[in-house]
Amino acid sequence: METDRIIVRTATAADLKYAMEISAETASSAKARGTGIGTRTPQSICNKILDGNAVIALTQTGEWVGYIYLEAYGEEKFISHCGLIVSPSWRRKGIATLMKRQIFELSKLKYPKAKIFGITTSLATMKINSKLGLYPVSFSEITQDPSFWNKCQNCINYPDLEKKGFKNCYCTAMLFDPSAVQNFNIEKTRRSYSSPTIH
């Protein structure tokens, strides 16, 4: 498999050299799609990398393949996965799935009690999120932190979002609630112990 040649890991200071390329490809993809992608400056990408909040995908020879980062909101009660971008030559090869899994695990490691959420217009991203345990919710279920919504200002749909009071948009909101998973597992265990034994 081609993905066997890809290294997906938490980004480090050694990866700052890819910031310009990541920023340029994000802007190019936003222009091509015309919707749903906010631009990311090289400086903002560098900051996420230095904070230990980014995941990067590279070939074994050091070619940049993909990038994604996490951000905490609402006193670290919510974690968002943002800025997912894959190099055009590596798209539709499962790279996004590998990176989403890695950032998901990084989020749970750094913020084990936080709810993980994202908003997207991409059906492919929605499918990946579903496999990770995220489910569609209304915008009222995710963070109401203004700093999150401010990051949408570069999106072409921001005026519509603002008009609707940040209640809905063209994006779909998806959420993973660790407490809900824990409660489900507790209830599942309780049912298994209370079930009568059939001989």
Disulfide bonds with the S-S distance in Angstrom:
none
